[in-house]
Amino acid sequence: MAGGDFIEPNWPGRIVGDDGHDRIAACLVLDFQRAPVWCEQALSEIDDVISGRQQAWDMGMNAYMVKVRPAKTEILPVYEETGEPSITVKTGDLRDALDWWRKQIKQSPD
């Protein structure tokens, strides 16, 4: 657990210290938090982009905005004042992490 009783975002395949995977982890904790329904909605949209049913999907959240494209997703801070750079990750990596996160928070006691 991280930060008290919060789940540590260590999905299978995560590379600790990788800027992209670290940004995905931050997005899970800060933006998706403990909302499995929110995760399921995002997974549905991401799956539509990966499959080609839609070309792109953008979503602004608490800390980050995601710009999902079939192969790559840009994760950028909502507030420029943070000084964080935009990070590009594989869309499949984001999807895998989000699916793992959803399963973990559904099992976790509130």
Residue frames as a rotation matrix with the C-alpha (Angstrom) as fourth column:
MET 1
0.576 0.817 0.000 0.00
0.817 -0.576 0.000 0.00
0.000 0.000 -1.000 0.00
ALA 2
-0.560 -0.724 0.402 1.10
0.723 -0.664 -0.190 3.54
0.405 0.184 0.896 -0.64
GLY 3
-0.732 0.244 0.636 0.15
-0.290 -0.957 0.034 6.68
0.617 -0.159 0.771 1.23
GLY 4
-0.316 0.625 0.714 -1.63
-0.894 0.056 -0.445 5.04
-0.318 -0.779 0.541 4.16
ASP 5
-0.196 0.318 0.928 -3.92
-0.001 0.946 -0.325 2.33
-0.981 -0.065 -0.185 2.86
PHE 6
0.554 0.376 -0.743 -3.82
-0.693 -0.288 -0.661 3.26
-0.462 0.881 0.101 -0.83
ILE 7
0.802 -0.190 0.566 -2.84
0.367 0.905 -0.216 0.56
-0.471 0.381 0.795 -3.32
GLU 8
-0.143 -0.911 -0.387 0.67
-0.263 -0.342 0.902 0.74
-0.954 0.231 -0.191 -4.76
PRO 9
0.752 0.505 -0.424 0.34
-0.510 0.038 -0.860 0.91
-0.418 0.862 0.286 -8.57
ASN 10
-0.397 -0.914 0.084 2.60
-0.719 0.366 0.591 -2.02
-0.571 0.174 -0.803 -9.46
TRP 11
0.708 0.701 -0.080 0.86
-0.565 0.494 -0.661 -3.67
-0.424 0.514 0.746 -12.39
PRO 12
0.369 -0.568 0.736 2.55
0.479 0.795 0.373 -6.59
-0.796 0.215 0.566 -14.20
GLY 13
0.281 -0.364 0.888 5.07
0.939 -0.089 -0.334 -5.15
0.200 0.927 0.317 -16.65
ARG 14
0.994 0.067 0.086 5.54
0.046 -0.974 0.223 -1.87
0.098 -0.218 -0.971 -14.82
ILE 15
0.102 -0.994 0.035 9.05
0.792 0.059 -0.608 -0.48
0.602 0.090 0.793 -15.08
VAL 16
0.768 0.121 -0.629 9.77
0.565 -0.590 0.577 1.56
-0.301 -0.799 -0.521 -11.95
GLY 17
-0.088 -0.815 -0.573 11.80
0.263 -0.574 0.776 4.63
-0.961 -0.083 0.265 -12.81
ASP 18
-0.629 0.019 0.777 10.51
0.777 -0.027 0.629 4.74
0.033 0.999 0.003 -16.39
ASP 19
-0.951 0.212 -0.225 9.07
-0.166 -0.964 -0.209 8.23
-0.262 -0.162 0.952 -16.93
GLY 20
-0.520 0.791 -0.324 6.05
-0.542 -0.011 0.841 6.93
0.661 0.612 0.434 -18.83
HIS 21
-0.145 0.450 -0.881 5.19
0.484 0.809 0.334 4.21
0.863 -0.378 -0.335 -16.32
ASP 22
-0.762 -0.146 -0.631 5.73
0.637 -0.341 -0.691 6.60
-0.114 -0.929 0.353 -13.43
ARG 23
-0.868 0.490 -0.085 3.30
-0.497 -0.852 0.166 9.05
0.009 0.186 0.982 -15.06
ILE 24
-0.236 0.793 -0.562 0.74
-0.174 0.534 0.827 6.27
0.956 0.293 0.012 -15.56
ALA 25
-0.387 0.038 -0.921 1.11
0.805 0.501 -0.317 5.37
0.449 -0.865 -0.224 -11.86
ALA 26
-0.942 0.026 -0.334 0.54
0.161 -0.838 -0.521 9.00
-0.293 -0.544 0.786 -10.85
CYS 27
-0.652 0.735 -0.186 -2.50
-0.612 -0.365 0.701 9.17
0.447 0.571 0.688 -13.09
LEU 28
-0.234 0.554 -0.799 -3.97
0.325 0.819 0.473 6.04
0.916 -0.149 -0.372 -11.49
VAL 29
-0.477 -0.037 -0.878 -3.53
0.877 0.050 -0.478 7.36
0.062 -0.998 0.008 -7.96
LEU 30
-0.864 0.028 -0.503 -4.38
0.133 -0.950 -0.282 11.03
-0.486 -0.310 0.817 -8.51
ASP 31
-0.701 0.568 -0.431 -7.04
-0.711 -0.509 0.485 10.79
0.056 0.646 0.761 -11.19
PHE 32
-0.227 0.647 -0.728 -8.72
-0.256 0.681 0.686 7.39
0.940 0.342 0.011 -11.16
GLN 33
-0.431 -0.021 0.902 -8.35
-0.884 -0.190 -0.427 7.01
0.180 -0.982 0.063 -7.40
ARG 34
-0.892 0.156 0.424 -10.80
-0.058 0.892 -0.449 4.39
-0.448 -0.425 -0.786 -6.09
ALA 35
0.000 0.922 -0.387 -13.46
-0.675 -0.286 -0.680 4.68
-0.737 0.261 0.623 -8.77
PRO 36
-0.598 -0.269 0.755 -13.83
0.217 0.853 0.475 1.37
-0.772 0.448 -0.452 -10.64
VAL 37
0.451 0.824 0.343 -16.74
0.638 -0.029 -0.770 2.73
-0.624 0.566 -0.539 -12.67
TRP 38
0.684 -0.307 -0.662 -14.55
-0.489 -0.866 -0.105 5.61
-0.541 0.395 -0.742 -13.87
CYS 39
-0.438 -0.878 0.192 -11.87
-0.496 0.414 0.763 3.06
-0.750 0.239 -0.617 -14.81
GLU 40
-0.273 0.410 0.870 -14.39
0.579 0.792 -0.192 0.95
-0.768 0.452 -0.453 -16.71
GLN 41
0.801 0.563 -0.203 -15.62
0.218 -0.591 -0.777 3.96
-0.557 0.578 -0.596 -18.67
ALA 42
0.318 -0.776 -0.545 -12.05
-0.790 -0.535 0.300 4.94
-0.525 0.335 -0.783 -19.60
LEU 43
-0.549 -0.522 0.653 -11.21
-0.144 0.828 0.542 1.32
-0.824 0.204 -0.529 -20.54
SER 44
0.269 0.746 0.610 -14.21
0.628 0.344 -0.698 1.20
-0.730 0.571 -0.376 -22.86
GLU 45
0.887 0.029 -0.462 -13.09
-0.241 -0.823 -0.514 4.40
-0.395 0.567 -0.723 -24.60
ILE 46
-0.074 -0.992 -0.102 -9.47
-0.786 -0.005 0.618 3.21
-0.614 0.125 -0.780 -24.84
ASP 47
-0.379 -0.005 0.926 -10.61
0.269 0.956 0.115 -0.13
-0.886 0.292 -0.361 -26.28
ASP 48
0.706 0.687 0.171 -12.66
0.409 -0.198 -0.891 1.74
-0.578 0.699 -0.421 -28.90
VAL 49
0.624 -0.565 -0.539 -9.54
-0.708 -0.702 -0.083 3.67
-0.332 0.433 -0.838 -29.94
ILE 50
-0.387 -0.822 0.419 -7.28
-0.541 0.570 0.618 0.60
-0.747 0.012 -0.665 -29.99
SER 51
-0.195 0.398 0.897 -9.82
0.495 0.829 -0.260 -1.35
-0.847 0.393 -0.358 -32.09
GLY 52
-0.955 -0.198 0.223 -10.34
0.292 -0.465 0.836 1.53
-0.061 0.863 0.502 -34.53
ARG 53
-0.070 0.997 0.038 -14.00
0.994 0.066 0.082 2.09
0.079 0.044 -0.996 -33.63
GLN 54
0.967 0.229 -0.109 -12.98
0.231 -0.973 0.006 5.68
-0.105 -0.031 -0.994 -32.91
GLN 55
0.524 -0.800 0.292 -9.88
0.299 -0.148 -0.943 7.59
0.797 0.581 0.162 -33.94
ALA 56
-0.647 -0.736 0.199 -9.05
0.145 -0.375 -0.916 9.28
0.749 -0.563 0.349 -30.65
TRP 57
0.565 0.762 -0.316 -10.27
0.551 -0.063 0.832 10.02
0.614 -0.644 -0.456 -27.16
ASP 58
-0.548 -0.685 0.479 -9.26
0.084 -0.616 -0.783 12.88
0.832 -0.389 0.395 -24.88
MET 59
0.556 0.709 -0.433 -10.11
0.547 0.080 0.833 13.21
0.625 -0.701 -0.344 -21.20
GLY 60
-0.294 -0.571 0.767 -9.22
-0.339 -0.688 -0.642 15.85
0.894 -0.448 0.008 -18.65
MET 61
0.306 0.329 -0.893 -9.02
0.655 0.608 0.449 14.67
0.691 -0.722 -0.029 -15.08
ASN 62
0.910 0.067 -0.409 -7.90
0.387 -0.492 0.780 16.10
-0.149 -0.868 -0.473 -11.72
ALA 63
0.335 -0.891 -0.305 -4.16
-0.035 -0.335 0.942 16.26
-0.941 -0.305 -0.144 -12.33
TYR 64
-0.728 -0.680 0.092 -3.66
-0.024 0.159 0.987 15.04
-0.685 0.716 -0.132 -15.88
MET 65
0.415 0.731 -0.542 -5.20
-0.736 -0.080 -0.672 15.03
-0.534 0.678 0.505 -19.32
VAL 66
-0.356 -0.486 0.798 -4.89
0.159 0.810 0.564 11.97
-0.921 0.328 -0.212 -21.53
LYS 67
0.214 0.324 -0.922 -4.93
-0.889 -0.327 -0.322 12.13
-0.406 0.888 0.217 -25.32
VAL 68
-0.063 -0.144 0.988 -5.45
-0.080 0.987 0.139 8.54
-0.995 -0.070 -0.073 -26.40
ARG 69
0.179 0.031 -0.983 -4.51
-0.982 -0.049 -0.180 7.44
-0.054 0.998 0.021 -29.91
PRO 70
0.850 0.306 -0.429 -4.31
-0.373 0.924 -0.081 3.85
0.372 0.229 0.900 -31.24
ALA 71
0.394 -0.778 -0.490 -0.59
0.492 0.629 -0.602 3.32
0.776 -0.004 0.631 -30.51
LYS 72
-0.680 -0.719 -0.147 0.47
0.573 -0.396 -0.718 6.20
0.458 -0.572 0.681 -28.27
THR 73
0.583 0.802 -0.127 -1.14
0.697 -0.414 0.586 8.25
0.418 -0.430 -0.800 -25.52
GLU 74
-0.445 -0.650 0.616 0.02
0.173 -0.737 -0.653 11.64
0.878 -0.184 0.441 -24.36
ILE 75
0.447 0.497 -0.744 -0.36
0.855 0.009 0.519 12.33
0.265 -0.868 -0.421 -20.64
LEU 76
-0.462 -0.586 0.666 0.08
0.394 -0.808 -0.438 15.97
0.795 0.060 0.604 -19.75
PRO 77
-0.742 0.170 -0.648 -0.55
0.618 -0.199 -0.760 18.01
-0.258 -0.965 0.043 -16.63
VAL 78
0.300 0.916 0.265 -3.84
0.940 -0.331 0.080 19.86
0.161 0.225 -0.961 -16.45
TYR 79
0.954 0.005 -0.299 -2.07
0.115 -0.929 0.351 22.82
-0.276 -0.369 -0.887 -14.84
GLU 80
0.611 -0.755 0.237 0.98
0.290 -0.064 -0.955 24.17
0.736 0.652 0.180 -16.66
GLU 81
0.524 -0.378 0.764 2.16
-0.710 -0.689 0.146 25.71
0.471 -0.619 -0.629 -13.39
THR 82
0.920 -0.174 0.350 3.31
-0.107 0.750 0.653 22.28
-0.376 -0.638 0.671 -12.19
GLY 83
0.194 -0.892 -0.409 6.21
-0.923 -0.306 0.231 22.44
-0.331 0.333 -0.883 -14.63
GLU 84
-0.046 -0.166 0.985 5.75
-0.018 0.986 0.166 18.76
-0.999 -0.011 -0.048 -15.51
PRO 85
-0.736 -0.230 -0.636 6.47
-0.618 -0.154 0.771 17.86
-0.276 0.961 -0.029 -19.12
SER 86
0.517 0.806 -0.288 4.06
-0.849 0.440 -0.293 16.04
-0.110 0.396 0.912 -21.38
ILE 87
-0.547 -0.636 0.544 4.84
-0.541 0.765 0.350 12.30
-0.638 -0.102 -0.763 -21.46
THR 88
0.187 0.564 -0.804 3.98
-0.945 0.328 0.010 9.87
0.269 0.758 0.594 -24.24
VAL 89
-0.450 -0.227 0.864 3.29
-0.562 0.824 -0.076 6.23
-0.694 -0.520 -0.498 -23.39
LYS 90
-0.938 0.225 -0.264 2.16
-0.060 0.645 0.762 3.17
0.342 0.730 -0.592 -25.29
THR 91
-0.185 0.956 0.228 -1.63
-0.881 -0.264 0.393 3.08
0.436 -0.129 0.891 -25.27
GLY 92
0.332 0.270 -0.904 -1.47
-0.034 0.961 0.275 -0.64
0.943 -0.061 0.328 -24.48
ASP 93
-0.656 -0.619 -0.433 0.63
0.454 0.135 -0.881 0.08
0.603 -0.774 0.192 -21.38
LEU 94
-0.791 0.446 0.419 -1.95
-0.594 -0.723 -0.352 2.57
0.146 -0.527 0.837 -20.13
ARG 95
0.160 0.920 -0.356 -4.75
-0.745 0.350 0.568 0.13
0.648 0.174 0.741 -20.85
ASP 96
0.033 -0.228 -0.973 -3.01
0.310 0.928 -0.207 -2.75
0.950 -0.295 0.101 -19.04
ALA 97
-0.903 -0.419 -0.091 -2.24
0.234 -0.305 -0.923 -0.59
0.359 -0.855 0.374 -16.01
LEU 98
-0.576 0.754 0.315 -5.77
-0.794 -0.608 0.006 0.78
0.196 -0.247 0.949 -15.84
ASP 99
0.290 0.670 -0.684 -7.33
-0.430 0.730 0.532 -2.68
0.855 0.140 0.500 -16.12
TRP 100
-0.317 -0.490 -0.812 -5.06
0.550 0.602 -0.578 -3.96
0.772 -0.630 0.079 -13.32
TRP 101
-0.964 -0.056 0.258 -5.89
-0.141 -0.717 -0.683 -0.89
0.224 -0.695 0.683 -11.20
ARG 102
-0.163 0.986 0.044 -9.64
-0.833 -0.161 0.530 -1.40
0.529 0.050 0.847 -11.69
LYS 103
0.305 0.251 -0.918 -9.38
0.080 0.954 0.288 -5.00
0.949 -0.161 0.271 -10.51
GLN 104
-0.620 -0.630 -0.467 -7.31
0.536 0.095 -0.839 -4.01
0.573 -0.771 0.279 -7.47
ILE 105
-0.899 0.264 0.350 -9.62
-0.411 -0.785 -0.463 -1.26
0.153 -0.560 0.814 -6.27
LYS 106
0.106 0.954 -0.280 -12.70
-0.656 0.278 0.702 -3.46
0.747 0.109 0.655 -6.74
GLN 107
0.236 -0.085 -0.968 -11.08
0.419 0.908 0.022 -6.00
0.877 -0.411 0.250 -4.38
SER 108
-0.749 -0.663 -0.002 -9.78
0.327 -0.366 -0.871 -3.45
0.577 -0.653 0.491 -1.90
PRO 109
0.085 0.764 -0.640 -11.82
0.996 -0.052 0.071 -2.61
0.021 -0.644 -0.765 1.21
ASP 110
0.276 0.108 0.955 -12.81
0.348 -0.938 0.006 1.07
0.896 0.331 -0.296 1.37
